[in-house]
Every structure is written in C-alpha cells, then in structure tokens.
Amino acid sequence: MKLCVFPNDPLFAYYNKGEIKERYYNPCNIFDEVHIISFVKQDIEEAKVQTIVGNAKLKIHSVGNVNLRNHWRNVSRIKSIVKTIKPDVIRAYNPRIEGWFAAFCSEELKIPFYLSLHTQYDNLRKVYRKSNLKKFIALKYSEKFVEPFVLKKADKITMVYRIIEPYVIRHCKIKPEVLYNRIDCKRFLDSKPIESLPSPLIISVGSLNEQKNHQCIINAMQWIDAHLLVIGNGELYDRLIELVRKLKIERKVTIQKTVANSEIQNYYKSSEVFALAYNPEQEGLPIPVMEAMASGLPVVIPFPKVDYSDGLENIAIFSQRNSSSFASNINKILTNPDLQKELSMKSLEKAKDFDNSIIETREAEIYSELLS
C-alpha cells in the first residue's frame, strides 16, 4: 500500500519547528510506503523524519521550486514521478499549487484524491486585500483558476474547523467532514509546571502577526494583576516589544520567540489562563487553543462566527476582540477559583474530541473507504 503526499511545506520546515508528529502521514500504519513530493531543491534526510510515517518506508522526492508561475513546465515531470510511484491514494493539504498537482495527477492516473483544509481562503483573501496586495492578487488568481478545480476533483474533503465549510460549499457544493488537528492529550495532561515562571500566569501562543492580534492581550494587561507570557515569533515582534515598553508593563509581559515543541506542554501547565484574540473569520479552533484545553486550562477566545463555534459554547469564555473585554473575562477567571476549576474540567472533556487516537483512527478509516 502506497501513499503519495503533496505537503504544504517541505519537511525540513516542520523539522526545524519541532513539529514532526508520529505517524502524521501514515495513520495507524495503514501504508507500507509514503512518498513525499517536496517543492524544494533539497529536502531533509528521510532518517531524520522517519517517525512522521511510522513503520512505512519514507521516500522524499525533491522536485525543485514549483509555483503558480512555472507549474506548467513541471507538469509532465511530476506526473511521471507519481506514475512511477504507483500510489493507492494521493493526499494534499491545501487547494493551491500543491493541491492542484495532487488533483491533476489523481485525474490523469485515476487514483483516489484526499484533500484536507487548514485555512479559510475566502477570509484570507480579505486579509491580504488590506495588507499585502501581491499575495492578494495571487490568491485571486488561485480562486478563479486553481481552487475550484482542486475542490471539485477531490474524492474526500476534510477541514480542521467548521469555519472552512462555507468556502468549500461555495466552490463545489459538498459539505466537508470536520477532522480536527491531532493533539496528544496525555502528553499535555501529564506535563509538569516550570517553577521559575511567575504566578499567576496567562499564556498566549501563536505567530506574531495581525491575525493573532497579540496586541489585544498585551493592552489588556494594564488592568490585570498577573503576568503574561507570549510564545511566538513573526513580523510584529519588534512592534509588540515596543508596545510593552510604551505601556510601561515590562514587568508584567514576556515575549519569548521560541520554545522547544517537546517542552511547550510544561509552559501550559505553569499557567492559570490561556488567551488568544485571533481572527474568528479565519480560524475556528487553532492548535494552541486545543493544546491549552488538553492541559486543562480555561481558555478566553473571540466570539466565533454564528453557527461555527466547533462546539465551544459553555466551554470557552468568548470575548469581543478588544482589550477591555479580554481583561474583564481574564480577571473573572483569576478571581474565581470555582469558575477556574469548572472551566478546567470542561476544557479537559472537550479535548477528548481531538485526541490523537480518535483523529488518527478516523483518518485511517477515511483512507480505507477511499481504497475500497
């Protein structure tokens, strides 16, 4: 049994971020071989990332820089590689250039195609329209000439949160299945607090960009008697550091660019509250929110789009995306031990929905359905 994967990024990018997850590309070891089509000149050595395919033989095919501008020049070559592999299923994780090649090879070679989606592309276009004209133009081209083809050719579509559903239905009239990102709940539950960290501690994890809106939580710290630890890096790092200085809350806020993935669970365990003011039009249930819930933390997040809450009503504390609302809700938790305990238990119960074992088993079932 062989699987051919067109990943979102080269595997060295996941390796460098410490995000190589066991059997991520081979749930329940259903495949004997997993072949990765990597759009870089040279990807990482297979041995360093073997765990990502479990017991399967891993082969990475580095095909060079392939993008929307040059993809037609690479069609025959990549199709030939996939044809030589003779996969039983083709998998992609986006509806753009990687998804296009997966869909094209699927159609040409008559191989089942499984597409999973991790971004709400309609709302991403709205963001880039205001912030990055070059990326917006590329996404508009993709919207017309690439994404519809990919979505319509997929034999199975899953999404990591429900906010993606309207986008899929608009393009192909199919309601996708929700299949959350996998979280090793046991790892986060059994973690140990770091004694050197301040207390009480609020933690916020995510890339330092406009979408994550870390400035909202940082501003809220003016009215909160606690310490905020922001873990993340990105283009807004310097601006956020300057904001902390401007507000004169250096003693209350720490921004830490990186934490080893193998240690992140201990930072959650050292905290009383998780807060993230991300854009709910673009994300429904980000991985850091899931990790926080698996750690038993109360979570304070924005109000979701109507009908797309991913079942977080009465589990998370919803806030307006402004500092005063977040400050009020965080203080409500910090000053009420009974509420904190109640929300902690609800987080742990909800986390079972995206535990490794459940998601991995369902993903393996999907492959079996496609193979049959």
C-alpha positions as CSV (number, residue, x, y, z in Angstrom):
1,M,0.0,0.0,0.0
2,K,1.4,3.3,-1.1
3,L,0.5,6.9,-0.3
4,C,1.7,10.0,-2.2
5,V,1.7,13.3,-0.3
6,F,1.9,16.8,-1.5
7,P,2.6,18.6,1.8
8,N,2.0,22.3,2.5
9,D,5.7,22.9,3.2
10,P,9.0,21.0,2.9
11,L,9.6,18.5,5.7
12,F,12.7,20.4,6.9
13,A,10.4,23.3,7.8
14,Y,8.4,21.1,10.1
15,Y,11.6,19.5,11.5
16,N,13.1,22.9,12.3
17,K,9.9,24.0,14.1
18,G,9.8,20.7,16.1
19,E,6.5,19.7,14.5
20,I,7.3,16.2,13.3
21,K,4.4,14.2,14.7
22,E,4.4,10.4,14.9
23,R,2.5,8.8,12.0
24,Y,1.1,12.1,10.8
25,Y,1.3,10.9,7.2
26,N,0.5,7.3,8.0
27,P,-2.3,6.9,10.5
28,C,-2.5,3.5,12.2
29,N,0.4,2.4,9.9
30,I,-2.1,1.7,7.1
31,F,0.5,2.3,4.4
32,D,3.7,0.4,3.6
33,E,5.3,3.2,1.7
34,V,4.8,7.0,1.9
35,H,6.2,9.2,-0.9
36,I,6.5,13.0,-0.3
37,I,6.6,15.3,-3.3
38,S,8.5,18.3,-2.0
39,F,8.6,21.6,-3.9
40,V,12.2,22.4,-3.0
41,K,15.6,21.6,-4.5
42,Q,16.7,19.6,-1.4
43,D,14.6,18.5,1.5
44,I,15.7,16.9,4.7
45,E,17.2,13.4,5.0
46,E,14.5,10.7,5.4
47,A,16.0,9.2,8.5
48,K,15.6,12.5,10.5
49,V,11.8,12.5,9.9
50,Q,11.0,8.8,9.7
51,T,8.7,8.9,12.6
52,I,6.2,11.0,10.6
53,V,5.3,7.9,8.6
54,G,5.5,5.4,11.4
55,N,6.6,1.9,10.2
56,A,6.3,2.8,6.5
57,K,9.3,3.3,4.1
58,L,9.7,7.0,3.5
59,K,10.9,8.5,0.2
60,I,11.2,12.2,-0.3
61,H,11.2,13.4,-3.9
62,S,12.6,16.9,-4.1
63,V,11.4,18.4,-7.4
64,G,12.7,22.0,-7.1
65,N,10.9,25.3,-6.8
66,V,7.4,24.8,-8.2
67,N,4.9,27.6,-8.1
68,L,1.9,29.1,-10.0
69,R,4.2,30.9,-12.4
70,N,6.2,27.9,-13.6
71,H,3.9,24.9,-12.8
72,W,3.0,24.1,-16.4
73,R,6.7,23.5,-17.1
74,N,6.8,20.9,-14.4
75,V,3.5,19.0,-15.1
76,S,4.9,16.1,-17.2
77,R,7.9,15.6,-14.8
78,I,5.9,15.4,-11.6
79,K,3.2,13.3,-13.3
80,S,5.9,10.9,-14.3
81,I,7.2,10.7,-10.8
82,V,3.8,9.9,-9.4
83,K,3.1,7.4,-12.1
84,T,6.4,5.6,-11.2
85,I,5.4,5.5,-7.6
86,K,2.0,3.9,-8.4
87,P,0.3,5.2,-5.2
88,D,-3.0,3.8,-4.0
89,V,-4.1,7.3,-2.7
90,I,-2.9,10.9,-3.3
91,R,-3.1,13.4,-0.4
92,A,-2.8,17.2,-0.3
93,Y,-3.3,19.7,2.5
94,N,-4.3,22.8,0.5
95,P,-6.3,23.7,-2.6
96,R,-3.5,25.8,-4.2
97,I,-0.4,24.7,-6.1
98,E,0.3,21.5,-4.1
99,G,-3.4,20.6,-4.3
100,W,-3.5,21.4,-8.0
101,F,-0.8,18.9,-8.7
102,A,-2.4,16.3,-6.5
103,A,-5.8,16.8,-8.3
104,F,-4.2,16.7,-11.7
105,C,-2.2,13.5,-11.0
106,S,-5.3,12.0,-9.5
107,E,-7.4,12.7,-12.6
108,E,-4.8,11.7,-15.1
109,L,-3.7,8.5,-13.3
110,K,-7.2,7.5,-11.9
111,I,-6.1,7.5,-8.3
112,P,-8.3,8.5,-5.3
113,F,-7.5,12.0,-4.0
114,Y,-8.0,13.1,-0.4
115,L,-7.9,16.8,0.4
116,S,-7.7,18.3,3.9
117,L,-8.1,22.0,4.5
118,H,-6.5,24.1,7.3
119,T,-7.3,27.7,6.2
120,Q,-10.4,29.7,5.3
121,Y,-9.1,31.0,1.9
122,D,-12.1,33.4,1.3
123,N,-11.3,35.2,4.5
124,L,-7.5,35.0,3.9
125,R,-8.2,37.0,0.7
126,K,-10.0,39.7,2.7
127,V,-7.0,40.0,5.0
128,Y,-4.4,40.2,2.2
129,R,-6.6,42.7,0.3
130,K,-5.8,45.2,3.0
131,S,-2.3,44.1,4.0
132,N,-0.5,42.5,1.1
133,L,-1.5,43.4,-2.5
134,K,0.9,40.9,-4.1
135,K,-0.4,38.0,-2.1
136,F,-4.0,39.1,-2.7
137,I,-3.5,39.1,-6.5
138,A,-2.0,35.6,-6.3
139,L,-4.9,34.4,-4.2
140,K,-7.5,35.9,-6.6
141,Y,-5.9,34.1,-9.5
142,S,-5.9,30.9,-7.4
143,E,-9.6,31.5,-6.6
144,K,-10.5,31.5,-10.2
145,F,-8.2,29.1,-11.9
146,V,-6.9,26.7,-9.2
147,E,-9.0,26.2,-6.1
148,P,-12.3,25.2,-7.9
149,F,-10.5,22.5,-9.9
150,V,-8.9,21.1,-6.8
151,L,-12.0,21.1,-4.7
152,K,-14.2,19.5,-7.4
153,K,-11.7,16.7,-8.1
154,A,-11.3,15.6,-4.5
155,D,-12.9,12.3,-3.6
156,K,-12.8,13.3,0.1
157,I,-12.5,16.6,1.8
158,T,-12.0,17.2,5.5
159,M,-11.5,20.5,7.4
160,V,-9.8,21.2,10.7
161,Y,-12.6,23.5,11.9
162,R,-16.1,24.4,10.7
163,I,-15.4,28.0,9.6
164,I,-13.9,26.5,6.4
165,E,-17.3,24.9,5.5
166,P,-18.9,27.9,3.6
167,Y,-15.7,28.2,1.4
168,V,-15.9,24.5,0.3
169,I,-19.7,24.6,-0.3
170,R,-19.3,27.8,-2.4
171,H,-16.9,26.1,-4.8
172,C,-18.1,22.5,-5.0
173,K,-21.5,22.2,-3.2
174,I,-20.0,19.5,-0.9
175,K,-20.2,19.6,2.8
176,P,-16.8,18.5,4.2
177,E,-16.2,16.5,7.3
178,V,-14.7,18.0,10.4
179,L,-11.4,16.3,11.3
180,Y,-9.6,18.3,13.9
181,N,-5.8,18.6,14.2
182,R,-4.4,15.8,16.3
183,I,-3.4,16.6,19.9
184,D,-1.5,14.1,22.2
185,C,-3.8,14.8,25.2
186,K,-1.9,12.5,27.5
187,R,1.3,14.4,26.9
188,F,-0.3,17.7,27.9
189,L,-2.2,16.3,30.8
190,D,0.9,14.7,32.3
191,S,3.1,17.7,31.9
192,K,5.0,19.4,34.8
193,P,4.9,23.1,35.8
194,I,8.1,25.2,35.5
195,E,8.8,26.6,39.0
196,S,10.8,29.6,37.7
197,L,7.8,31.1,35.8
198,P,5.8,33.9,37.5
199,S,2.4,33.3,39.0
200,P,-0.4,33.8,38.3
201,L,0.4,33.3,34.6
202,I,-1.6,34.0,31.5
203,I,-0.2,32.3,28.4
204,S,-0.8,33.2,24.7
205,V,0.8,31.1,21.9
206,G,0.8,31.9,18.2
207,S,2.7,33.6,15.4
208,L,3.2,37.3,15.9
209,N,1.0,38.6,13.1
210,E,-2.1,40.7,12.7
211,Q,-4.3,37.6,12.5
212,K,-3.4,36.5,16.0
213,N,-3.9,40.0,17.4
214,H,-1.5,39.7,20.4
215,Q,-1.6,43.5,20.9
216,C,-5.1,43.0,22.2
217,I,-4.0,40.8,25.1
218,I,-0.9,42.9,25.8
219,N,-3.1,46.0,26.1
220,A,-5.4,44.1,28.4
221,M,-2.5,43.6,30.9
222,Q,-2.9,47.2,32.0
223,W,-5.9,46.1,34.0
224,I,-4.8,42.6,35.1
225,D,-2.7,41.8,38.2
226,A,-0.8,38.8,36.7
227,H,2.0,38.1,34.2
228,L,1.5,37.4,30.5
229,L,3.8,35.1,28.6
230,V,3.5,35.3,24.8
231,I,5.2,32.5,22.9
232,G,5.7,33.1,19.2
233,N,7.7,34.9,16.6
234,G,6.8,36.9,13.5
235,E,6.9,40.2,11.7
236,L,5.3,42.0,14.6
237,Y,7.9,41.1,17.2
238,D,9.6,44.5,17.4
239,R,6.3,46.3,17.3
240,L,4.9,44.3,20.2
241,I,8.1,44.8,22.2
242,E,7.8,48.5,21.7
243,L,4.1,48.4,22.8
244,V,5.1,46.7,26.0
245,R,7.6,49.5,26.6
246,K,5.2,52.2,25.7
247,L,2.6,50.9,28.2
248,K,5.4,50.5,30.8
249,I,4.4,47.0,31.6
250,E,7.7,45.3,31.1
251,R,7.5,43.6,34.5
252,K,4.1,42.1,33.5
253,V,4.7,40.8,30.0
254,T,7.3,38.5,28.5
255,I,7.5,37.7,24.8
256,Q,9.5,34.6,24.1
257,K,10.2,33.8,20.4
258,T,10.7,30.1,20.6
259,V,10.0,27.1,22.9
260,A,11.0,23.6,22.0
261,N,8.0,21.7,20.9
262,S,9.0,18.9,23.4
263,E,8.7,21.4,26.2
264,I,5.7,23.5,25.3
265,Q,3.3,21.4,27.4
266,N,5.1,22.4,30.6
267,Y,4.5,26.1,29.9
268,Y,0.8,25.5,29.6
269,K,0.9,23.5,32.8
270,S,2.5,26.5,34.6
271,S,-0.4,28.8,33.6
272,E,-3.8,29.7,35.0
273,V,-5.4,31.0,31.8
274,F,-4.9,30.8,28.1
275,A,-5.9,33.8,26.0
276,L,-5.7,34.4,22.2
277,A,-7.5,37.1,20.3
278,Y,-7.2,35.5,16.8
279,N,-9.4,36.3,13.8
280,P,-12.5,34.1,14.1
281,E,-13.4,34.7,10.5
282,Q,-10.2,32.8,9.5
283,E,-9.7,30.3,12.3
284,G,-12.1,28.3,14.4
285,L,-10.0,26.2,16.7
286,P,-6.3,26.9,16.4
287,I,-3.8,24.3,17.6
288,P,-2.6,26.4,20.7
289,V,-6.2,26.6,21.9
290,M,-6.6,22.8,21.6
291,E,-3.2,22.3,23.4
292,A,-4.3,24.6,26.2
293,M,-7.6,22.7,26.6
294,A,-5.7,19.4,26.7
295,S,-3.7,20.9,29.5
296,G,-6.8,21.7,31.4
297,L,-6.6,25.5,31.1
298,P,-9.6,27.8,30.9
299,V,-9.5,29.5,27.5
300,V,-10.5,33.0,26.6
301,I,-11.0,33.5,22.9
302,P,-13.1,35.6,20.5
303,F,-16.8,35.1,19.8
304,P,-17.0,32.7,16.9
305,K,-18.9,33.3,13.7
306,V,-22.5,32.4,14.2
307,D,-23.1,28.6,13.8
308,Y,-19.4,27.8,13.5
309,S,-18.2,27.6,17.1
310,D,-16.9,24.0,16.9
311,G,-18.9,23.2,20.0
312,L,-17.1,25.5,22.3
313,E,-20.3,27.1,23.8
314,N,-20.3,26.8,27.6
315,I,-16.7,25.5,27.5
316,A,-14.6,28.6,26.4
317,I,-15.1,32.1,27.6
318,F,-16.0,34.2,24.5
319,S,-14.8,37.8,24.3
320,Q,-15.1,40.7,21.9
321,R,-11.7,41.3,20.1
322,N,-10.8,44.3,22.2
323,S,-8.6,44.7,25.3
324,S,-11.3,45.7,27.8
325,S,-13.4,42.6,27.0
326,F,-10.4,40.2,27.3
327,A,-9.3,41.9,30.5
328,S,-12.7,41.6,32.1
329,N,-13.0,37.9,31.3
330,I,-9.5,37.0,32.3
331,N,-10.0,38.8,35.7
332,K,-13.3,36.9,36.1
333,I,-11.4,33.6,35.9
334,L,-8.4,34.7,38.0
335,T,-10.6,36.0,40.9
336,N,-12.9,33.0,40.9
337,P,-11.2,29.6,41.8
338,D,-14.5,27.7,41.5
339,L,-15.1,29.1,37.9
340,Q,-11.5,28.3,37.1
341,K,-11.9,24.7,38.2
342,E,-15.2,24.3,36.3
343,L,-13.7,25.7,33.1
344,S,-10.7,23.5,33.5
345,M,-12.8,20.3,33.7
346,K,-14.8,21.4,30.7
347,S,-11.6,22.0,28.7
348,L,-10.3,18.5,29.5
349,E,-13.6,16.9,28.5
350,K,-13.7,18.8,25.2
351,A,-10.1,17.9,24.4
352,K,-11.2,14.3,24.1
353,D,-12.8,15.2,20.7
354,F,-9.4,15.9,19.2
355,D,-7.2,13.3,21.0
356,N,-4.6,11.6,18.8
357,S,-6.2,8.2,19.0
358,I,-9.6,9.4,17.8
359,I,-8.4,11.6,14.9
360,E,-5.8,9.0,13.8
361,T,-8.4,6.2,13.8
362,R,-10.9,8.3,11.8
363,E,-8.2,9.3,9.3
364,A,-7.2,5.7,8.7
365,E,-10.9,4.8,8.2
366,I,-11.1,7.5,5.5
367,Y,-8.2,6.0,3.7
368,S,-9.8,2.6,3.9
369,E,-13.0,4.0,2.5
370,L,-11.2,5.5,-0.5
371,L,-9.2,2.3,-1.1
372,S,-12.4,0.2,-1.1
